[in-house]
Amino acid sequence: MTFPPSPPLPDEPHAHALLRSMLLIRRFEEKCAELYTQQKIRGFLHLYIGEEAVAAGSIPVLEPQDSVVGTYREHGQALARGVPATTIMAEMYGKQEGCARGRGGSMHLFDAETRFYGGNAIVGGGLPLAVGFALAARMQGEDRVTACYFGDGAMAEGEFHESMNLAALWDLPVLFCCENNLYAMGTPLGIAHAETDLALRASSYGIPAWPVDGMDVLAVEDATRRAVQAIRGGGGPHFLEFRTYRFRPHSMFDPELYRSKEEVAEWKKRDPIRLLADRMREAGMLDDAGMEALEAEVAEEVDASVSFAEEGSWEPVEELTRFVYSEPEETP
């Protein structure tokens, strides 16, 4: 797998912001894994570790009025979008101070204020929603791009093809972001897809599509900026295939019998955090003291999120049917 040379480093404050974003996602998720083993977090838990460059590099390119539709592996996407770590962690705990009042948990983070409209536990389930958001923006005359994130496994689902077709047919302002980590749960890409060049497949709908080094946050940012500018300028839907890799199993229940330790170790040599940190060190933008200070700052934010969740409250039993059924309006 080869890619063009990485883009130049941005200015120092911007490079530090990218590094901090990826580090926050990594440490937040490591803490979630720890809390899961303590049964503080229950249900399903799908970690983003290894894929941080995709969220950290692409989501900040979007404007506040844009919409983001995530997957069930969406903690990093939510953090990159600006959803507070406190309310995310409270949601993981199932506390009513969570971003979805504790009713969604890990796979259903939601935050209307930041226009974060994912996760979605259904593989590919966010795709038609994203097309709907983009269609609404078009009909209302709003300058709004919708970015939709999904895995390579979603491209085997019928709604992927239906969504791509309608987006292309109606020339909608939507960015399809495929996080290709090579495995749909435990199924290797080559077993599930006859054509493994996913960007090539997407281009068959007449949509501009290209692969991106998903382990290089600068390449992700550059590709996303070009795609978003084109969409906002009336260029219609675009598709980016972020070729990335998850370092952890599919979920906390996954015995991970479908790939070798050697394969994982090889991919870890391209850890997105280390790739950027090494380049910053070479450019004189980062030293050991700076990295330690950044780690301490991130650790403080993660610890604060855990404290917030621990101190949160459970929803009263009498409230459990609220939002399940609509309340009938009283007639005069």
C-alpha positions as MATLAB code, in Angstrom:
seq = 'MTFPPSPPLPDEPHAHALLRSMLLIRRFEEKCAELYTQQKIRGFLHLYIGEEAVAAGSIPVLEPQDSVVGTYREHGQALARGVPATTIMAEMYGKQEGCARGRGGSMHLFDAETRFYGGNAIVGGGLPLAVGFALAARMQGEDRVTACYFGDGAMAEGEFHESMNLAALWDLPVLFCCENNLYAMGTPLGIAHAETDLALRASSYGIPAWPVDGMDVLAVEDATRRAVQAIRGGGGPHFLEFRTYRFRPHSMFDPELYRSKEEVAEWKKRDPIRLLADRMREAGMLDDAGMEALEAEVAEEVDASVSFAEEGSWEPVEELTRFVYSEPEETP';
ca = [
       0.000    0.000    0.000;
       1.694    3.183   -1.180;
       0.628    6.808   -0.866;
       1.974   10.180   -2.012;
       4.481   11.871    0.336;
       2.959   13.309    3.490;
       1.987   16.999    3.316;
       4.301   19.528    5.000;
       3.930   20.143    8.701;
       1.555   23.002    9.558;
       2.543   25.761   11.948;
       3.459   24.712   15.469;
       0.142   25.535   17.230;
      -1.822   23.608   14.614;
       0.516   20.613   14.773;
       0.176   20.571   18.567;
      -3.625   20.711   18.273;
      -3.627   17.678   15.968;
      -1.316   15.748   18.274;
      -3.378   16.643   21.323;
      -6.602   15.568   19.657;
      -5.207   12.137   18.777;
      -3.662   11.737   22.225;
      -6.948   12.630   23.933;
      -8.809   10.020   21.877;
      -6.182    7.367   22.660;
      -6.049    8.015   26.417;
      -9.825    8.386   26.707;
     -10.337    5.025   25.041;
      -7.645    3.321   27.090;
      -9.467    4.554   30.182;
     -12.758    3.227   28.773;
     -11.190   -0.213   28.328;
      -9.969   -0.100   31.925;
     -13.394    0.939   33.224;
     -15.035   -1.788   31.153;
     -12.997   -4.461   32.905;
     -14.185   -2.940   36.204;
     -17.796   -3.185   34.938;
     -18.231    0.572   35.275;
     -19.062    0.609   31.548;
     -21.405   -2.128   30.362;
     -22.813   -3.397   27.082;
     -20.766   -3.240   23.890;
     -17.559   -1.242   23.564;
     -15.771   -0.732   20.228;
     -12.454    1.076   20.530;
     -10.951    3.482   17.979;
      -7.337    2.940   19.041;
      -5.111    3.091   15.961;
      -7.622    5.046   13.867;
      -7.272    8.400   15.656;
      -5.795   10.202   12.654;
      -9.057    9.877   10.725;
     -11.233   11.702   13.250;
      -8.566   14.181   14.375;
      -7.605   15.090   10.827;
     -10.982   15.213    9.114;
     -13.652   16.447   11.532;
     -12.054   19.805   12.497;
     -12.044   20.725    8.793;
     -15.841   20.923    8.944;
     -17.704   24.097    9.902;
     -19.969   24.331   12.980;
     -23.099   24.314   10.801;
     -22.080   21.049    9.128;
     -23.480   17.698   10.253;
     -21.567   14.580   11.305;
     -23.011   11.065   11.193;
     -20.877    8.463   12.953;
     -20.617    4.715   13.367;
     -20.794    2.538   16.463;
     -16.999    3.100   16.850;
     -17.559    6.803   17.365;
     -15.984    7.967   20.639;
     -13.059    9.518   18.768;
     -15.366   11.144   16.246;
     -17.437   12.698   19.031;
     -14.350   14.013   20.843;
     -12.945   15.473   17.621;
     -16.277   17.172   16.952;
     -16.123   18.916   20.322;
     -18.576   16.854   22.334;
     -17.230   17.227   25.912;
     -15.333   14.253   27.304;
     -17.388   14.638   30.494;
     -20.756   14.057   28.856;
     -19.360   11.267   26.674;
     -18.025    9.408   29.701;
     -21.273    9.958   31.604;
     -23.096    8.455   28.629;
     -20.793    5.438   28.730;
     -21.716    5.006   32.387;
     -25.420    5.274   31.562;
     -25.846    8.402   33.696;
     -28.505   10.960   32.827;
     -25.849   13.697   32.578;
     -24.593   11.900   29.463;
     -24.940   13.420   26.014;
     -27.931   11.125   25.335;
     -29.180   11.089   28.955;
     -27.542    7.708   29.487;
     -30.006    6.017   27.155;
     -27.621    5.366   24.281;
     -24.310    4.287   25.745;
     -21.163    3.638   23.756;
     -22.761    3.040   20.352;
     -25.328    5.843   20.408;
     -23.557    9.082   21.270;
     -25.583   12.109   20.176;
     -25.116   15.840   20.610;
     -27.424   18.285   18.861;
     -25.354   21.328   19.876;
     -22.363   20.149   17.834;
     -24.593   18.554   15.180;
     -23.145   15.129   15.946;
     -25.812   12.664   14.788;
     -24.100    9.314   15.252;
     -23.380    6.645   16.411;
     -25.498    4.000   14.958;
     -25.377    0.363   15.997;
     -26.592   -0.817   12.590;
     -23.778   -1.368   10.090;
     -24.293    1.247    7.381;
     -27.336    2.633    9.174;
     -25.999    6.177    9.127;
     -25.663    6.333    5.344;
     -29.317    7.022    4.447;
     -29.518    9.458    7.382;
     -26.602   11.412    5.942;
     -28.281   11.552    2.553;
     -31.397   12.862    4.285;
     -29.443   15.591    6.099;
     -27.781   16.617    2.838;
     -31.103   16.638    0.998;
     -32.622   18.811    3.747;
     -29.740   21.277    3.464;
     -30.253   21.445   -0.295;
     -34.024   21.969   -0.018;
     -33.624   24.645    2.668;
     -30.882   26.459    0.789;
     -28.376   26.062    3.612;
     -24.586   26.043    3.278;
     -24.165   22.763    5.108;
     -22.019   19.712    4.366;
     -22.821   16.337    5.911;
     -19.897   14.030    6.680;
     -20.799   10.367    7.110;
     -18.388    7.857    8.666;
     -18.646    4.096    8.166;
     -16.422    1.043    7.942;
     -15.425   -1.123    5.009;
     -18.035   -3.677    6.065;
     -20.808   -1.154    5.393;
     -19.901   -1.161    1.721;
     -21.329   -4.674    1.487;
     -24.713   -3.427    2.688;
     -27.536   -2.506    0.342;
     -28.067    0.929    1.865;
     -24.527    1.927    0.872;
     -25.337    1.537   -2.815;
     -28.759    3.148   -2.459;
     -27.255    6.105   -0.587;
     -24.406    6.597   -3.033;
     -26.776    6.420   -5.968;
     -29.219    8.990   -4.578;
     -26.436   11.335   -3.445;
     -24.937   11.262   -6.937;
     -28.291   11.465   -8.688;
     -29.377   14.486   -6.652;
     -25.887   16.057   -6.470;
     -26.053   16.334   -2.681;
     -23.492   18.043   -0.382;
     -22.360   14.915    1.434;
     -18.877   13.550    2.165;
     -18.696    9.759    2.458;
     -15.812    8.800    4.778;
     -14.960    5.105    4.678;
     -12.731    4.024    7.557;
     -11.222    0.951    5.914;
      -9.496   -0.963    8.717;
      -9.335   -4.129    6.573;
     -11.749   -6.162    8.707;
     -15.538   -6.196    8.975;
     -15.616   -7.575   12.514;
     -13.434  -10.639   11.865;
     -13.908  -10.909    8.093;
     -10.891   -9.807    6.005;
     -11.639   -7.342    3.231;
     -10.624   -9.751    0.463;
     -13.134  -12.372    1.583;
     -16.104   -9.998    1.672;
     -15.406   -7.806   -1.378;
     -14.636   -8.914   -4.936;
     -13.081   -5.473   -5.582;
     -10.941   -4.399   -2.628;
     -10.129   -0.945   -4.028;
     -13.067    0.702   -2.289;
     -12.404    4.166   -3.719;
     -12.518    2.664   -7.199;
     -15.856    1.032   -6.428;
     -17.267    4.305   -5.117;
     -16.154    6.149   -8.242;
     -18.445    3.926  -10.319;
     -21.304    6.178   -9.179;
     -19.689    9.145  -10.890;
     -18.492   10.516   -7.538;
     -14.943   11.862   -7.074;
     -13.242    9.293   -4.845;
      -9.685    8.578   -3.778;
      -7.754    6.602   -1.131;
      -5.989    8.376    1.736;
      -3.292    7.243    4.158;
      -5.499    6.988    7.231;
      -2.511    6.650    9.564;
      -1.163   10.085    8.571;
      -3.212   12.846   10.176;
      -1.756   15.450    7.797;
      -2.773   13.441    4.740;
      -6.255   12.991    6.209;
      -6.609   16.702    6.861;
      -5.372   17.669    3.402;
      -7.687   15.236    1.581;
     -10.692   16.220    3.676;
     -10.099   19.923    3.137;
      -9.942   19.441   -0.638;
     -13.096   17.330   -0.651;
     -15.086   19.672    1.610;
     -14.078   22.740   -0.387;
     -15.214   21.015   -3.577;
     -18.538   19.971   -2.045;
     -19.189   23.417   -0.599;
     -18.386   24.930   -3.963;
     -21.135   22.917   -5.629;
     -19.048   19.896   -6.633;
     -21.543   17.348   -5.337;
     -20.807   14.306   -3.176;
     -17.278   13.031   -2.614;
     -15.891    9.781   -1.215;
     -12.681    9.317    0.799;
     -11.301    5.884    1.608;
      -9.212    6.296    4.760;
      -6.970    3.236    4.838;
      -6.349    2.697    8.521;
      -6.075   -0.077   11.113;
      -7.451   -0.746   14.571;
      -4.892   -1.952   17.081;
      -7.484   -3.465   19.417;
      -9.987   -6.270   18.660;
     -13.313   -5.439   17.020;
     -14.957   -5.142   20.439;
     -14.209   -6.056   24.034;
     -15.863   -9.445   23.390;
     -13.653  -10.270   20.394;
     -11.094  -13.111   20.929;
      -9.257  -11.826   17.819;
      -8.509  -15.188   16.228;
      -8.659  -13.921   12.627;
      -5.381  -11.977   12.411;
      -1.835  -12.574   13.588;
       0.049  -10.715   16.282;
       2.746  -10.092   13.696;
       0.289   -8.233   11.461;
      -0.844   -5.999   14.314;
       2.757   -5.330   15.332;
       3.648   -4.343   11.775;
       0.808   -1.826   11.606;
       1.759   -0.404   15.009;
       5.004    0.776   13.438;
       2.807    3.372   11.729;
       1.053    4.501   14.904;
      -0.493    7.859   13.868;
       0.440    9.537   17.140;
       4.066    8.507   16.887;
       4.256    9.414   13.191;
       3.234   13.006   13.886;
       5.227   13.309   17.120;
       8.416   12.109   15.386;
       7.996   14.658   12.591;
       7.394   17.414   15.131;
      10.523   16.418   17.041;
      12.585   16.503   13.853;
      11.221   19.996   13.116;
      12.017   21.250   16.623;
       8.321   21.620   17.520;
       8.332   18.998   20.292;
      10.676   17.666   22.949;
      10.364   15.273   25.891;
       9.223   18.016   28.269;
       6.582   19.181   25.808;
       5.267   15.657   25.309;
       5.133   15.078   29.072;
       3.207   18.312   29.544;
       0.760   17.306   26.819;
       0.270   13.861   28.370;
      -0.394   15.469   31.754;
      -2.932   17.877   30.265;
      -4.784   15.059   28.502;
      -4.675   12.844   31.611;
      -6.269   15.640   33.628;
      -9.111   15.956   31.098;
      -9.720   12.203   31.063;
      -9.652   12.010   34.869;
     -12.133   14.888   35.044;
     -14.480   13.013   32.711;
     -14.362    9.934   34.940;
     -15.073   12.016   38.047;
     -17.998   13.675   36.282;
     -19.429   10.286   35.337;
     -18.873    8.812   38.792;
     -20.685   11.752   40.399;
     -23.531   11.612   37.884;
     -27.016   10.399   38.710;
     -29.170    7.542   37.473;
     -32.405    8.381   35.734;
     -35.401    7.908   38.062;
     -37.368    4.737   37.380;
     -40.540    6.727   36.764;
     -38.763    8.500   33.868;
     -37.850    5.337   31.976;
     -40.856    5.446   29.650;
     -40.171    9.083   28.784;
     -39.176    9.523   25.096;
     -40.374    5.977   24.351;
     -43.921    6.939   23.432;
     -45.135   10.372   22.374;
     -47.486   12.045   24.801;
     -50.946   12.695   23.311;
     -51.858   16.355   23.109;
     -54.735   17.466   25.257;
     -57.728   18.577   23.245;
     -59.675   21.601   24.508;
];
